[in-house]
């Protein structure tokens, strides 16, 4: 992410960004800025990793639910086919022998 993107999201222009950077410099000092930037970078990396893990878990759960629904549908179709075969078959096999 570049600074213009972040500034565009927050609605900040050049002068506002400069004032914020000066305030940060005054609050933390020049020696602490690299450490602060590293901490922010690590935090963003952790956030991205957590977001990716969450998204993959949601995708996996959706896939599992879809597979379960498909399996249930196949089982119901199998039961219907079995019921149709049972309904078509004569109730008493000896009845078919008498009609021949």
Buried (B, 14 or more C-beta within 10 A) or exposed (E): EEEEEEBEEEEBEEEEBEEEEEEEEEEEEEEEEEEEEEEEEEEEEEEEEEEEEEEEEEEEEEEEEEEEEEEEEEEEEEEEEEEEEEEEEEEEEEEEEEEE
